[in-house]
Amino acid sequence: MNAINPVPGDALEDSVQHLSFRVRQARYALPIELVREIIEYGQVTAVPMMPSFIHGVINLRGNVVPVLDLAARFGFELTTPGKRTCIVIIELELDGNGQAQRIGLVVDAVDAVLDIDPRDVEQAPPFGTGIRTDFIAGMARDESGFTIILDVRRVLSLDDIRQLSLMQQAG
Amino acid sequence: MFNDEQWSQLLRGFIEEGRDLAKQAEEYLLVLDQEPDDEQAVHGLFRAMHTLKGSAGLFTLTPLVNFTHHLESLLSTVRDGERRLTAPLISLMLRCLDEIASMLDLIDPDSGELPVDEAHQAQLLDALAEQTGAPRAIAHEADDAAEDCARRGTLERCVGCDAAGAWHISLRFHPDLLRNGFDPASFVRYLGRLGEILHLETLAEQMPDLVEMDPESCYLGLEIALCSSASKAEIEDVFEFIRDFCTLRILPPDSALDDYLKLIQDLPETDERIGSILIASGLLTEHELAEGLALQAEVGDGLKSPLGSVLVEAGMVPPKAVNAALAKQQSARERPNRESSQIRVAANKLDELINLVGELVISAAGAQLQAQLQGSADCIESSQTVNQHVEAIREAALKLRMIEIGDTFNRFHRVVRDVSQQLGKQIRLDIQGADTELDRSVIDKLADPLTHLVRNAIDHGIESAEQRLAAGKPAEGRLSLNAFHDSGMIVIEVSDDGRGLNTARIREKAIERGLIDPQATLSEADTHMLIFAAGFSTADAVSDLSGRGVGMDVVRSAIDALRGSIEIESRPGLGCTFRIRLPLTLAIIDGFLVSLGDEHFVIPLELVTECLELDARLDSRYGYLNLRGKPLPCIDLAAHFELPSSAQGRRNILVVSLGRHQAGLIVDRLHGELQTVIKPLGLLFQHLQGISGSTILGSGQIALILDVASLLRQLQQHIDHEFRSPQPRPDLMGS
């Protein structure tokens, strides 16, 4: 129970629930309202000529959902799937036309649901986190250290992805 | 009366109906443009405006009622032969219809509000008044008895009419009227808009004793004398909502009856039955006829009393009128019952059904796969039966979404008329294959590219009358739209008999724009395709219509998005044909499954012409192989997609052809035909070239669908790049 709700209940007035997970050795978190489900890592169909972090597509109960390798997106090696590797399915609107898109994120392990109080969130330091600063919405502090809260819209920036995929196709 | 939701639903219904009516009206106008004396069209046009006005009134859309009223009054003079529709008048009326359409778009179905551009409307109405030669104010006074009377209230009587010349309306309300949420007074008020109510008598004989009286029941009857220029159907329309809750009799003014009788005698010889004749003459409304027929069936058990006498007895028409109509009916024959049985269904319900059928196709394929793995003969057999049914369902479901392309084609009458007039050219539009059916979603996306092609043909293709005469062609240019099915695809042709494409000029322009190398040798067809490049335009002057260099590339991308292709056939001096090939549907296609290593890919089956074993090797990703003595450009897909190719086993070539282009796709294994339910890949992959979508196989695995058109383009580019002068290499392939 403690892992799920590490902060005492009475201090939770404005806190926001986040899902925390691991990519390589660091802890990251996403607002839970974006998360639809967490599935076991399964068969991913590669889509050619895309940047390496676009891992491919999966069949999610009859729907084709793109899958992004977060580690590769952060600039690390592609994930080698292990026992605890998961795909976190999130849903968000990417281009402002009201069409919600489902996207899977490959993570090394899912940790817990955290209640994060905005007062405990600090700005990202300009370096030292190991990933691009603009991917970071904030750093949440707790007794065990820092959790990086991701700015998903930056991580999934369509402009970025477009440029990278055009580069990939040209090269 | 209604709660808000019901009301806005009704209003939405009206908006839909209004759009249909405006479209109908436009079609009639365009017919009249060709045949100014087509009586049927005049009547149809009048009816459309009339119905629109009537329905708009029910929703108190006053601006729309007023605006439509002007058109209606003008049309009534046309119908009565007092005025002819001239070309400028038709142009003006078309603009008025546009205004009506835009008003319909502006109606807010939730609040029922209608914001209008009054200045624009006034401008149109002034122009209309100018055309008809009467200042607007006067036209108003003469025609608009309805508004006039309403405005003047009961202070004065209408000029030239008294109670004797008035309509007599006899109304008995059903006791349930109030319980159904209708207020009798509102209908009387609305009736006041049609003309002046000269006299109104309330009948309360039905009223029981006070003790027995149910305050929620309506016991009222009304006898109304109405002075109005409205027709009988128009008056009846006022009570449309409460038809089921009242007994309605409308008798024409005595003075007008003779006119009606004359009208009956003047009707052209038809097969119509007495009821139809009475309706056509305006004495009987369709609703009354239905009622009369029901009465007839009720009364006559063995002996059927004639409809005419039933109608007279029921007080629906005066006896004189029936006699006249009976005389008319002598050569009447039974008309076949052509009642159309169509159902309107919301498009999203159909889409949902088709999605579900898509899922069914996938799971049925999965079941069949499992059955084969199990190896039980019974299981395989029953899964095959299921699959056959699923295939039949798939086809039936897709047919539901098919609509005729005629509606889209007919819109171009207007475009051709407007554009050719603007340019001072005489152009006739021919339409063929209007009944060719095509998926609704395809048709919707086809309208824009077709408009571009049609405008281009008028602007650039067809010459001015003088030039045409000088070239020995008839002064009137011909533009034709044609649609037909051809081997699982639909072909749409836009052709003109104009000057054709100027190949030299296109080449010059393309070099000038840096689109091609000055040294490049291009075939004529390839040169023509250059007009689809972005930013290409050969028109010397930028006109209002085309020549800005946008357009043709839009056409190309719209057709690509529909997984279609386009080709050009140009004969200098004789004309030019743009031929668009489209798949019949966007949702489910027949595909051909292949694999590269472990990954599966689907190629639209209609593009595959043959499969061969690859005997030779391709030195690079792209190159030529010898196919029966002809060079075949080939693409090694595994290398192209940078996928690991399975080393063992022979590889295969899939020969695909798209329009005039043919190419070989080198793959590892061929798996055969597959019903492919197309799943879009989504935004992340929108810039991906060579792959257009995905599908889910029976095994649950995902296969990507190849975009052959874009692959062929990439292949062409690489080949142009690598082989400046292509040399067939006959040594590469055996036999």
Interface residues (C-beta under 8 A of the other chain):
Chain A: Q43 T45 A46 V47 P48 M49 M50 I54 V57 I58 N59 G62 N63 V64 V65 P66 L68 L94 D95 Q99 Q101 I103 L156 L158 I161 R162 S165 L166 Q169
Chain B: E359 I362 E599 F641 E642 L643 K679 P680 L681 G682 L683 L684 F685 Q686 H687 L688 Q689 G690 I691 S694 I696 G700 Q701 I702 A703 L704
